[in-house]
């Protein structure tokens, strides 16, 4: 049994930016109210006809460039999404064709909503570390704004579109130190989407259903729990963790979970202010930003976290570089 490491990351955000003031012109809310409740100031929204695979394509190319690999090197694609291009085939397969990855390489989607990237990177790590694949592309990509009721101020303020990607390669020493994944379907009713999508169009009930207070309490608890689980598993203390990169759902949730852990906010990466909740893309978007601006440095310990509908939650602990 070998190891895998993240060799490069990339991200992409659609050009259109929707501000709180723009939303306030449509529903009964204000910029100040949204910021106070969520920390969100703006979010990116995919253009008409711009599909999840299109966002994933841009993020993937940037990750490949950062890792120094080409489409010919990739033999596994794992794409985490709740808002795929269509019911079938998988968005990963569509991305494979767009990237020009060779026929015969493996490509599939995973669906764990906002924890999707944690599930995806865990699956890819298992394959790469055992030697079955040599170069895995893992993506979190969403166009969830297509599932929003823009007249519902409780949900339309929360979400944004975007994609993030990472390249996993074999390593002589542990890069991915551990993964911890969980789900509890008994809480499925507090965050769900009962509609479906085909060809970028939505059918049935297309809108996200959300019990904000229940999700808030659940998220704070499990983000703390899975962080402590990862630290305990690896024999680490919180002060030995260099960076916490949590799911970017709500700044109040992030602040509360960090406070319960005793993690200073100076060591917590936050992008929710400008991105909103990008679901499966959330943590990898934040990671890529912190890598590219130089905050995350080689040798540092980074804990990625997700929590989302299902309910699902989990973490991935990695030593960077």
N, C-alpha and C positions, 0 to 999 in steps of 0.2 A: 504494500500500500504506500503510495507516494503522497504528494501534496499538490495544492494548486495555489496560485496567487493572482491578484488582480493586476494585470499588466498595463492597463490603460482604461480611461473613462472618457465619455463624451455625452453631450446633452444638446437638446434643441427645444426652443420655445417658439410657437407661432408668432408671426409679426404683430397681429392685432392685440392691443392691450385694452382691457376694459377696466376703467377706474371705478371706485366706489361712487363718485359723483355721477357717472353715467348711469349706474344702477339706480341711484337715488332719484333720477328723473323719471324712472319707470315705476318703482314701488315706494311704499312709505318707509323710507329709511334715510340715514345720513352717513356721510363718510365717518364722522365721529362715532356713531353708534356701531358701525361695522368694525372699526378699529378696536373699540373698547371690548367688544364681544369676541373678536377672533384674531385681531392683530393684522388682518389682511387689508392691504391698501389698493391692490390691483391684481389682475390675473390675465393670463394670455388665453386667447380663444382661437381655435382653428378656423381657417377660412372655409367658405363653402366649397365642397368638393375635396378638401384636404383630409385624407384619411389617417387613421392611426398608423398604418404601415408607412405613410409618407413621413410622419414625424419620427418614427423609429429609424427610417432610412438615414436621415440627417444625423441623428444621434449616433448611430452605428458607425457611419463613416468617420466621425470625429473620434470615436473610441478606437477604431482600427488605426487611424493615423497616430494617435497617442501611443498605441502599443507597438507600432511598427509592423503591422500585419496587413495582408491583402485578403481579398475574397477567396483566393486560392488556398489560403491557410486555414480557413474556418471549416470545421467539420461538425459543429453542433451549434444550433440556434435555439435558445429558450427565451420565449417572449411572454412577459407577464402583462396581462391586460384584462379589463372588464368591458372594454368598448372596442372590440375587434372590428375589422372591416365588414365581416359578414359571419353568419353562423358557421359556414364551412366553405372553403378549407380554412385552416388556421391562419391567423395573421402572420405567424412565423414563416409559414410556407410561402406566403405572398412576399414577405420581406426577402426570403432566400432568393427568389427570382429577381427582385428589384436590385439586390446587391450583386447578383451574378455569382453567388456561392454555388459551387459545383453540384450538379445533380447527384443524389445519393447521400449527401450530407444529411444528418438528422435535423429536423426542425419541428418544434411543437410549441403550443401555448400552455401557460399555467394560469389559473384563475383563483386568486386568493385576495382579490380586491386590493386594498392599500398595503397588505403584507405581501403582495405578489412578487416584488423583487427579492425579498428574503427567501421565499419559496424557490424562485427561479435560480438564484445563485447557489442555494443549497443543493439543488438537483444537479446543476452543472459541476459543482465542486466534487460531488460523489463520482461522476463520470470521469472527470479529468484526473482526479487524484488516484483512481484505480487504473489509469492508463487506457481507458476505452476510447477517449477522445483527446486530441492534442491541443485544440484551440477552440474554446467555446465563446460564443457571443451571447451575452445575457442582456435583455432589454426590459425596461418598464416603460410602457407607452399608453397614453390615454387621450381620448377626446370625449371626456365625460360631460362637457358642457352641452353636448347634444341631448343629454338626458335630464336637463334642468327645466323646471317650470320658471321662466324668467319673471313671472308674476308672483312667485312665492318668495318672500324676502328671507325666510328661514333657511332656504337651500341655495337660492341663486347666487348668494354672496360668497359661498364657500369654495366652489370648485374652479379649477383651471385646467387647461390642456398642456401637454408637454411630453417629452420623452428623454430618457437617460439610458446609457448603455455602458457595459463593461466587458472587457476581454479577460477571460480566465485562461491561464497557461500552466503547464506543469512546473513544479518548483522542487528544489532540493531540500528546502526548509519550509515549515508551515507558514503560509500566507493567510489562508482562511483557517483560523484557530478553532472555531466551533460555530455551530448553528443550532438554534433552538426554536422549533416551530410548534404552534398550538392552534387549536380551533375549538369552538363550542357552539354548535348549531342551535342550542337552546335559546341563544340570544339573536337569532337570525332576524327577528321582527323589528329590531331597533334601528337597523340600517339595511335597506334592501332596494332592489330595482326589479320589478316584475315584468317589464317590457323586454323586447328583444330588438336586434338590429340586423339589417341585411342590406348590403350595398350602400352603407352609410345612412340608411333611412330607418327610422324607428317605428315599431309596431306595438300593439296592445297598449298597456299603461306605460308611457315612456319616461315617467318622472321618478327621480330618486325620492324614496320615503325615508324619513329621518327623525328619530327621537333624540333631539340634541342633548338633553340632560342625561339620559341614560348612556348615550355614547360617551359623553364627557367623563362621567364617573368610571365607566368601564375602562376607557383608554388610559386614564391616569394610573389606575391600579395595575393593569397588565404591562404597561411600559416600565413601571418600577420593577415589577416581578421579573420580567424577562431580562432586564439589565442585571439584576442581582443574580439571576440564574447563570448568566454567561460569566460573570465575574467569579462566582463560586466555583463553577466548573473548571475554570482556568487558574484558580488559586490567586486571584487578583483582588486588590482593594480599589475602591472608586478613585482614589487619588493617583493610581497608576494608569488610569485610562486617560489618554491624551485628548480624544475627541468623542463626543456623542453626536451621532447624526440620526435624529429620530424622524419618524413620519411627520410630514409637515401638514397637519390637519388644522391646527388652531394654536396660536401662540400661548393662550392661557393653559392649554393642556401640556404643552412643552415646558413652560415655566413651572407648573405644578409638579410634573414628574421629575424634573431636574432638582427641584427643591427637596422633594422626598428622598432623592438619592444622595443629596449633598454634593451635587455636581454644579460648579460655578457656571453661570450662563456664558462666561467668556470662553468656555470650552465646549459649548453647544452650538452646532451649526444650524442656523435658521434661514430659510428662504421663503417661508410662508407669506411674508409681508408682500412680496412682489409676484409670487407664483400662485397663491391660493393652494388648495388641496388638489394635487395632481395624481392622487391615488397611487397606483403601482409605480409611477414615475417619480414620486415624491422624494424618497431617500436618495436615490441615485442622482437625481438632479442636484440635490444639496451637496452630495459627496463631490460631484464633478466640479461644482463651483468652488468648493473649499480647496480642492486639489489644484485647480488652475490659478487661484489667486495666491497660492503659496502657503496657506494656513496649515494644511496637512503635509507633513514632511516624511521622507523615508525613515522607516524604523518606528514610527509612532503607532500606538494602538488606537484603533478606531472601531466604535461599536455602532452598527447600523440597526435601526429598529423599524418595525411596521406594526400597525394595528388597523383592522378594517372590517368590513362587513363579513358576516359569517356566523359569529364573529371569529376573526382570525387574528393572531399576533405572533411575533417572533423577533429574533435578533440574529445577527451575524457579526462575529468578532474577527477582525482582521488586523494583521500587522502590515502597515503600508510599505510598499516598495519592494 
